[in-house]
């Protein structure tokens, strides 16, 4: 049975004009760290938070 790890992060960015580049640059290090650990990304969700964007990564751990 697969095992999962949930990682919650908050980045200071918004859903405003020209925010796309900032969001990509802020998310990429978290993706790199997870794959460096040998985890496979199962799912990802980004939602607006009071002071930025809340990121939830669900990683499938190696079996």
N, C-alpha and C positions, 0 to 999 in steps of 0.2 A: 504494500500500500504506500503511495507517495506521501512524503512529508513536505510541509510548506512553512515558509517564514513570511510574516507580514512586517513590512517596514513602512513607517509613516514619516514623511518629511514635509517641511514647510519651506517654501521659497518666497522671497520677497520680489514679487512680480505681479502683474495684473493682466486682465483681459482688456487692455487698452491699445490704442494705436501703437504700432511698432514694438509691441511686447513679444512677438513671436521669437525673435532672435534671442532675447533674454531668457525666455522659457526654455528653449532648446539647449542653450549653454548651461542652464542651471540643472536640467534633468540629466544630461549626458553623464556627468561624473557619478551619479547614483547608479545608472545602468552599468557603467564600466566597473564599478566596485562589486556589484552583484555577480557579474559574469566572471570577474577575477576570482571570486570565491567559489566558482564552479556551479553557481545556481543558474537555473533556466527561468526566464520571466514567464510566469503563468498568466498574470493579468496586471493591469495598471489603471488607475483612475486618478483624475485631477479634478478638484473642485475648488470653487472660490472660497477663500477664508477671509477673516476680518482684516488681516494685514498681509495678503499675498495669496498664494495658491497652495492648497493642501494636496500632497501627493501620497498615494497609497500604492505600494508595490507588493505584489504577492509573488514570491519566488518559490519554485519547486526545487527542493534540495536534492542533491545527487543521492541515488539509491544504494 
